[in-house]
Structure formats: structure tokens, C-alpha cells
Amino acid sequence: MPTIKSFEELTVWKDARKFANKIYNLTKKFPKEE
């Protein structure tokens, strides 16, 4: 098993970042009033 040197190497961290970016891009399209 490889040694993790940083939380940024964790698969769950990478997946969460991708998910957060998708949400950000989606909500960017919302009207300003929202």
C-alpha cells in the first residue's frame, strides 16, 4: 500500500474537488437574484 503524504493525494479528495467544481459551474448560471 502506498504511503499518503498529503490529503490531496486521496481519491475521495480528488472526487470531492471535481464535484465541487461541477456545482460551482452549475450555480454560476443561476440568476443573480438567487
Secondary structure in CASP SS format (residue, H / E / C, confidence):
PFRMAT SS
TARGET T0000
AUTHOR 0000-0000-0000
METHOD secondary structure of the structure
MODEL  1
M C 1.00
P C 1.00
T C 1.00
I C 1.00
K C 1.00
S C 1.00
F H 1.00
E H 1.00
E H 1.00
L C 1.00
T H 1.00
V H 1.00
W H 1.00
K H 1.00
D H 1.00
A H 1.00
R H 1.00
K H 1.00
F H 1.00
A H 1.00
N H 1.00
K H 1.00
I H 1.00
Y H 1.00
N H 1.00
L H 1.00
T H 1.00
K C 1.00
K C 1.00
F C 1.00
P C 1.00
K C 1.00
E C 1.00
E C 1.00
END
